[in-house]
Amino acid sequence: MFRRKNSNTGFPPGRGGGRGRNRQPGGFGLGPAGECVCPQCGAKVPHQLGVPCYQQKCPQCGATMTRAN
């Protein structure tokens, strides 16, 4: 029996053709180097390996830090 092909992909219905399998899961992953910066007062501290900046508090004002690009 012949299978009907999907007109969009050229593959039989129900099959995606394998697209999108190689995308890596996870967040931004900016690496171990860099700085965390306070969005309120501008204080900067070195980024600690394994500790996201958003989990650190500013040593000067206590606000949540963000990652500097």
ZASEDO-676803 format. One record per residue (C-alpha): residue number from 0; residue in three letters; x, y, z. Coordinates in nm, 3 decimals. Example, Ala and Ser with C-alpha at 12.3 -4.5 7.8 and 13.67 -1.06 7.14 Angstrom:
<pafis>
pafi resi: 0	resn: ALA	px: 1.230	py: -0.450	pz: 0.780
pafi resi: 1	resn: SER	px: 1.367	py: -0.106	pz: 0.714
</pafis>
This chain:
<pafis>
pafi resi: 0	resn: MET	px: 0.000	py: 0.000	pz: 0.000
pafi resi: 1	resn: PHE	px: 0.128	py: 0.346	pz: -0.085
pafi resi: 2	resn: ARG	px: 0.149	py: 0.618	pz: 0.177
pafi resi: 3	resn: ARG	px: 0.036	py: 0.966	pz: 0.093
pafi resi: 4	resn: LYS	px: 0.312	py: 1.225	pz: 0.133
pafi resi: 5	resn: ASN	px: 0.264	py: 1.549	pz: 0.322
pafi resi: 6	resn: SER	px: 0.272	py: 1.835	pz: 0.074
pafi resi: 7	resn: ASN	px: 0.472	py: 2.059	pz: 0.314
pafi resi: 8	resn: THR	px: 0.760	py: 1.827	pz: 0.403
pafi resi: 9	resn: GLY	px: 0.757	py: 1.552	pz: 0.143
pafi resi: 10	resn: PHE	px: 0.741	py: 1.292	pz: 0.420
pafi resi: 11	resn: PRO	px: 0.451	py: 1.062	pz: 0.504
pafi resi: 12	resn: PRO	px: 0.190	py: 1.217	pz: 0.739
pafi resi: 13	resn: GLY	px: 0.278	py: 1.200	pz: 1.107
pafi resi: 14	resn: ARG	px: 0.649	py: 1.242	pz: 1.053
pafi resi: 15	resn: GLY	px: 0.836	py: 1.568	pz: 1.098
pafi resi: 16	resn: GLY	px: 1.135	py: 1.474	pz: 0.890
pafi resi: 17	resn: GLY	px: 1.374	py: 1.497	pz: 1.184
pafi resi: 18	resn: ARG	px: 1.396	py: 1.875	pz: 1.200
pafi resi: 19	resn: GLY	px: 1.481	py: 2.039	pz: 1.531
pafi resi: 20	resn: ARG	px: 1.652	py: 1.746	pz: 1.702
pafi resi: 21	resn: ASN	px: 1.996	py: 1.906	pz: 1.739
pafi resi: 22	resn: ARG	px: 1.892	py: 2.207	pz: 1.946
pafi resi: 23	resn: GLN	px: 2.067	py: 2.214	pz: 2.283
pafi resi: 24	resn: PRO	px: 1.843	py: 2.260	pz: 2.588
pafi resi: 25	resn: GLY	px: 1.927	py: 2.512	pz: 2.858
pafi resi: 26	resn: GLY	px: 1.952	py: 2.879	pz: 2.933
pafi resi: 27	resn: PHE	px: 2.177	py: 3.152	pz: 2.807
pafi resi: 28	resn: GLY	px: 2.501	py: 2.982	pz: 2.916
pafi resi: 29	resn: LEU	px: 2.730	py: 3.284	pz: 2.901
pafi resi: 30	resn: GLY	px: 3.022	py: 3.089	pz: 3.050
pafi resi: 31	resn: PRO	px: 3.233	py: 3.116	pz: 3.364
pafi resi: 32	resn: ALA	px: 3.397	py: 3.452	pz: 3.293
pafi resi: 33	resn: GLY	px: 3.234	py: 3.790	pz: 3.330
pafi resi: 34	resn: GLU	px: 3.071	py: 4.007	pz: 3.591
pafi resi: 35	resn: CYS	px: 2.746	py: 4.042	pz: 3.777
pafi resi: 36	resn: VAL	px: 2.613	py: 4.398	pz: 3.789
pafi resi: 37	resn: CYS	px: 2.352	py: 4.561	pz: 4.010
pafi resi: 38	resn: PRO	px: 2.075	py: 4.725	pz: 3.805
pafi resi: 39	resn: GLN	px: 2.003	py: 4.977	pz: 4.083
pafi resi: 40	resn: CYS	px: 2.339	py: 5.109	pz: 4.201
pafi resi: 41	resn: GLY	px: 2.574	py: 4.978	pz: 3.928
pafi resi: 42	resn: ALA	px: 2.803	py: 4.780	pz: 4.162
pafi resi: 43	resn: LYS	px: 2.999	py: 4.502	pz: 3.989
pafi resi: 44	resn: VAL	px: 3.126	py: 4.174	pz: 4.132
pafi resi: 45	resn: PRO	px: 3.308	py: 3.888	pz: 3.956
pafi resi: 46	resn: HIS	px: 3.083	py: 3.606	pz: 3.837
pafi resi: 47	resn: GLN	px: 3.118	py: 3.291	pz: 4.047
pafi resi: 48	resn: LEU	px: 3.127	py: 2.958	pz: 3.864
pafi resi: 49	resn: GLY	px: 2.806	py: 2.761	pz: 3.917
pafi resi: 50	resn: VAL	px: 2.618	py: 3.052	pz: 4.078
pafi resi: 51	resn: PRO	px: 2.383	py: 3.246	pz: 3.848
pafi resi: 52	resn: CYS	px: 2.398	py: 3.623	pz: 3.892
pafi resi: 53	resn: TYR	px: 2.024	py: 3.639	pz: 3.956
pafi resi: 54	resn: GLN	px: 2.079	py: 3.432	pz: 4.272
pafi resi: 55	resn: GLN	px: 2.328	py: 3.684	pz: 4.415
pafi resi: 56	resn: LYS	px: 2.242	py: 3.997	pz: 4.610
pafi resi: 57	resn: CYS	px: 2.425	py: 4.327	pz: 4.567
pafi resi: 58	resn: PRO	px: 2.678	py: 4.380	pz: 4.848
pafi resi: 59	resn: GLN	px: 2.598	py: 4.755	pz: 4.857
pafi resi: 60	resn: CYS	px: 2.219	py: 4.783	pz: 4.829
pafi resi: 61	resn: GLY	px: 2.086	py: 4.426	pz: 4.849
pafi resi: 62	resn: ALA	px: 1.915	py: 4.422	pz: 4.507
pafi resi: 63	resn: THR	px: 1.923	py: 4.111	pz: 4.286
pafi resi: 64	resn: MET	px: 2.221	py: 4.113	pz: 4.052
pafi resi: 65	resn: THR	px: 2.208	py: 4.058	pz: 3.674
pafi resi: 66	resn: ARG	px: 2.469	py: 3.931	pz: 3.430
pafi resi: 67	resn: ALA	px: 2.677	py: 4.188	pz: 3.243
pafi resi: 68	resn: ASN	px: 2.720	py: 4.099	pz: 2.876
</pafis>
